[in-house]
């Protein structure tokens, strides 16, 4: 008997046959555009149109909705995937550590009172403490890796004190009335013929001047308005890693939970049940099904004697996790390659790596971290100059401060250091007048001003004793 679509009442037979034919054609229809959609539902980029290059083909998104989908996928990974979390946290540790050090100093070749240097340093220290800047630095790296971009908005009070807050990428959206204007797409207003000249941002639909927002973006070209999350190229690898690790654990759990299997050759079901009852040492009840459970305990060194037709099989002996681990490691190396990090930094498995040989001056990881640190320093320098400008605007600092004072930024050291050798090199540089005591103190992780106070106090105590 075949299933047929029931014929509606008072329907022309010819019309019914036409409907059935159309239904058959529709079921067999294949959309040729499906070949250009990946597993995430995102469309492939248009390479060209009538022979002309398509703008923005360097990124896997062409609309704000596609970017939002990519960002949501990345946020889910960095919130739930243990390897993605580990990669981000390690990058924070190496790029920021406990926080960069900021020190004001008089520029070379200019004359300025020493008090000006102290005043600028006070403004910088106030900003760092008030905005919890060192913790915010760590969050900036996390957001940059997770979302591919960071928006910082600055607020200035009547005293010239600067406060900074994050703006969520989802808040930067183009108002509906401007959707047809390319210069205002992705929530960023630029010059019509220059994408890099930003005029303002649309925060929750309201225009905000570009002068009060700093936009840090990653993994895209300069002429792309929005950034791309770090894990986008390897998101599928991370998902496979999750599934593979889960399946490995589940299979091993099931196999290890079964102590042994008895195979009864030629026995009937009733005979097997009677055998189980005779061999059991205790009788329990399954909490879920309510059925009785026969339990037996085998002490260490137990020898089993199998009668004719009875075999014992131990499933745990067939567990071979090494073959799956090899596949898992290959996937992890692919993700570590995207991060330009040694495998042990990404997996926390240092069995096949040497820390000292990895973080050497010419190592690829050090080179990559130095590049990222340089970007952070440049962005932070713009923040600190903005802080000084805001203090100048309210009369807290002289107007020529920017011309007279420089801000030195010292990130954490990346390389494995030979402290004795480094100290000798720094001592020679100090004796030759190439290295200042302030910079030397920063390299040692010391506060120069505080150490000078401590030395003065120590000298005073020694003088009193003598």
N, C-alpha and C positions, 0 to 999 in steps of 0.2 A: 504493500500500500504506500503510495507516495503522498507527500504533503503538498497541498495546493492552497493557494490564496483564495479564501471564500469570495464568491462573486456578490458584490453589494446588490441590494434590492433595487429594482428599477434602473439598472445600468445597461446601456446598450452593449450587446455582445462585441461589437466591433471596437468600441471604446475600451472595453475590458482587455481585449487582446493587445491593443496598443499600449495600455498601461503595463501589462506583463512584459511586453517586449522592451519597454523603456527600463523597467526594473532590472531585467536581465543585463541590458547594456550598462546600466549604472554600476551593478555589482562587478562587472568586468573592467570598469574604467580605471586606468592608472594615470595619475597626475604626473606628467614628466618633470614638473618642478620639484617633486619629492627627492630627486637625486641631488639637489643642491641644498638640502637641509641636513644638518648633522644631528647627532644623538640628543643634543640639548635643545633642539627645536630652533636653532639659530640659522639664518640664511648665510650662504657663502657670500663673500664680497664680490661686487661687480668689478671685474678687472678693467673693462673698457666699454665705451658706448660710442658706436660709430667711429671707432678708431682712435678716440681721444681718451687719455687716462682719466679714470674716475677719482675725484678728490677724496682723500681719507681712506684709500685702500690699504694703508699701512696698519690699520687696526681692524679687529674682527667685529666691529659694530658700526652701524651707520645712523642709528636713531637712539634717542634717549631711552626708549623702552628696552632695546637690545642691551644697552649698557647696564640698565637696572637689573636685567636678568643675569648678566655675567657677574655683577657685583653681589647679587643675592647668592649665587652659587659659591662664590669665594667666601662669603661670610659664613655660610653653612659649613664649609670645609674647615676654616680656621677656628670654628667654635666646637666642632665635633671630632675632627680627625687628629689623632694624637701626634702623627708625624708632622702634619702641617703646623700644629701648635708648637712643636719642638723647634721646627725650622725658624719660625717667627721669633720665638723667645731667644734663640741663639743669636740671631741677627741683632736683636736689641742689645744683648749683652756685649757683643763685640763692637757695635757701632756707637752705642751711647754709654754702656756701663752704668756707673752711678751718676753720670752726668758730665757734660763738658764744663771746663773752667773758663771764665771770662775775666779778663784783666784789662783795665784801662791804662794806657801809657802815652806819654808825650811823643808825637811823631818825630822822626829823625829830621834834623835840619831846621827845626823851628824852636823858638823860645817861648816858653809859657810857664806860668807859676806852678809850683808843685801842688798848690791847693786845688787847682783845676783837675788834676789827675785824681785826687782824692774825692772830689765832688762827683765826677763821672762814675767812679767806682761805687760810690754810695748809691747812685741812681740805678746802676746795673744790679747790685746786690739786692736792692729793694724790689726790683722787678722779679728777680729769680725767686725770692722768698715769697712775695705776695701771690705769684701765679703758680707756685709749686712747679717751677719750670723744669727741674730735673725729671720729675715724674711725668710731666707733660711731654718732654722729649721722648721718653720711652713710648708713650702713647702715640706720638707722631709716627714713629717707625712702624708700630703695629698697624695703625690706620693706613699708612702708605702701602704696606705689603698687602693688607686685607682688601682695601678699596681701590688701590692704585692712585689715590690722591688724598690730599688733606686741605681743608679750608680753615684758616685761622682768621678770626675777626677781632679787631682791636678797638678798645674803648678808652677814652681819655677823660679824666675828671678835671675839675677846675684847678687842681693843684699840679697838673701835668703828670699824674701817675697813670701808667698804662696798665690796662688789664686785657687779657686775651682769652677768648673762648672758641671752642670748636663749632663749626657749622657742618651739619651732616650733608653728605653728597646728595641725598634725596631731596634736600631743601633747595638745591640749586636747580631750578626748572624755569623754562621759558613760559611766560604767560600765553594763554591761548590766542590773544589778539596779535601776537608777534610770531606765531609759528611759521609763517610764510616768509620770514626775513632770515636769510642765512647768517647774517652778521649777529643775530641774537639767538642762534640755536644752542642747545645744550645748557641753557641757563646763563650764558656768558655773552655780554655785549662787547663787540670788538669793532675796530675800524672796518668798513666794508671791504677794503682791499688789503688788509693786514691783520691776520688772525692773532699775531703775537702782540698787537697793541690793544690791550684790554681796557675798556672804558668803565665797565661795571659788571655787577652780578645781580641776578634776580633771586633773592632769598625769600622763599615762601611767597613768590609772586611780586614782591616789592623790590624796586631797583635800589641797589646799594653801590656807592662809589667804590671804584677799584682801589682807592687809596687807603681804605680801612680793612682790606681783606688781602691776605697772602694765600695764594693757591700753589701748593706743591703737588706736582704730578709725576708719575713714574711710568716707565716701560712704553713710552710713546714718543713720537717725534715732536719737535717744537711747535709745528703748525697744527697739532691735534689739540683740541680744546680740553678734553678730559683724559684722565689717566686710566691705565689698565691694571687690574689686580695681578699680583705676583704669580699666583698659582694657576692662572688661566691656561697656559700651555700644557700643564701636567695635571689638570683637574681629573681627567679620566684615569690617569695612573693612580692617583690617590684613592679614587673610588674602587678600582680593582684591588688595590692593596687592602682596603677595608674588608671587601668581600672575601678575598683569599685568606686573610688572617682569621676572619670569623669562621669560615668553612673549615679551616685547619683545626681550630680550637674545638668546634662542635664535633667533628669526626673523631678527634682524639678523645674527647670527653665521653662519647658514646662507646668507643672501643674499650677505653680503660674502665668504664663502669661495669662491663660484663666480664666477670672473673673467668668463666669457662663455659663452653657449650658441649653438652652430652648428646651424641648422635646414636639413636637406637635403630639399628638395622633390622628391619622386618617386624618390629613390634607394633601392636595396635595402639590406638590413642588411649584406651582404657588401661592397657598394660603400662604405658609410659606414666600416666597419672598415678597409678598405684605405686610404681617404682619411686616416683618423686616423693610421695607421701611416706613410704617406708624409709627413705634415706634422709628425710628432713629432720632436723634437731629442734626446730621451733616452728610455731604456726602464728602468722600475723595476718592483719587485715589491711588491704590497700585503702588509704584514706580517700582516694578519688572514686574508685569503682566499687569499693566495698567487697571485693572478691578476696578470698583467702590467699595468703602468700606463704609458701613453704621455704624456710630458711635453713641454710647449712653453713657451718663455719669450718674452714680449713686452717689448721695451725701451720706455722712455718715448718717446712720439711715433710709435709704430709705426702705419703705415697698412695696413689690411686691405683687400684687393681680393677681393671675393666673386664667384666664377664664377656662371653662370646656374643658378638653382635653389638657391642657397646664401644663407642669411640669418644675420646675427649679431645676437644679443640680449644686452643687458647688464642682468641682474636688479638690480644695485645701484642703477640709476637709478630704480627704482620704490619704493625704500625711503622711506616717509613716517612717521617716528616722531612727528611733531608731533601727529597726531590721537590717538595713544595717550598721549602726555605730558599732554595736556589732561585726559583721563580720570583719569590718575594724580594730577595736581595736585588735581582735585576731591575724590578720596578722601582725600588728605593733608590738605586743608583741613577735611574733616569730622572727622578725628581731632584736628587742632589745635584745633578748636572745642570738643571735649570737654575738652581740657586748659586751655582759656582762655589759650592762648599764641599769639603771632604765628607765622605759618607758618614764618618763617625759623628760629625757635628749635626747631621740630620737624623741619624738613627740612634745616637747615644751608645753605639756599639764600637768600642775602641780596640777590639781584639785584633783587628788587622791594620791598625793605623798607629803612627807614631806622632804624638803631639808636637814634639820639637822639630821633626822633619817637615811637618805640614805648615806651621806658621813661621816660615823663614822669609827673608826679605823678598826673594824672587818667587815665592809660591803664588799660585793663581788665587788662592783664597785671600791672601794678604793684599794682593793687587786689587781684587774686587772690593774688599772692605775699605781700602784706602780711597778708592773712587767714590764709594757711597759716603764715607766720612767727609770727603771734600765737598760733596753736594750739601750735606747737612750743615757744614761749617758756613758755606756761602749763604744758605737760607737763614741760618741763625744770625749771621752778621747783618743781614738786612733787617731782621727783627730788632737787634740791639741798636742799630742806627735809628730805627723808627722810635725806639724808646727814648733815645737821647734827643731826637727832634721834638718829641712831645714835651720833654722837660724844658727844652729851649723855648718852645712856643708859649709856655706859661711863666717864663722868666726865672726858672730854677737854675739854668745854666746860661753862660754867655753865648751870644749868637755865633761867635767864631769857634765854638767848641769842636764841631765836626772837622774843621781844618787843622786844629791843633792836637787833637787827641785821637789815638788809634785804639781799637779794641782787639786784643789778642784772644784767640779761641784755641784751647788745648783739649783735644779728644783723648780717650784712653789709648794706651799703647797696644798695638796689634801683634807685634813680633815677640818671639821668645827671646828674652834678653839675657846676655851675659853681663851681669851687673858690674863685675869687677872691670871688665874691658870697657863697658860703657862709661863707667865712672872715670877711668883714665882718659878716654877721649874727651869727655866733658870738662875735665880738669885742664887739659891742654887748651881747649877752646876758651875757657874762662881766663886762663893766664894770658892768652894772646888777645884778649879783649873782644872775642867773637861771641861770647855767651854771657848774658847778664845773670846776676844772682837771682833775679825774679823768675826768669825762665827756667833756670836750673832747679829752683824750688818746685816749680810746677811739674817738672819731669820726675821729681822725687815724690810727688804727691803731697807736697807741703804748702802751707799758706805762708808766703814770705813775710807779710806784715805781722802775722801772729808769732812767727819764729823770731823776728827781730824784737818783739816785745818780751818774749820768753828769754832771749839772750840778755837783754837789758836787765831784766829782773834777776837773772842768774848772776850777772856781774855785780849787781847791787848787793845781793846776799853774800857773795864771796868777799866783797869789800868790807861789809859789816863784820864778818868773822875775823878778818885780819886786822 
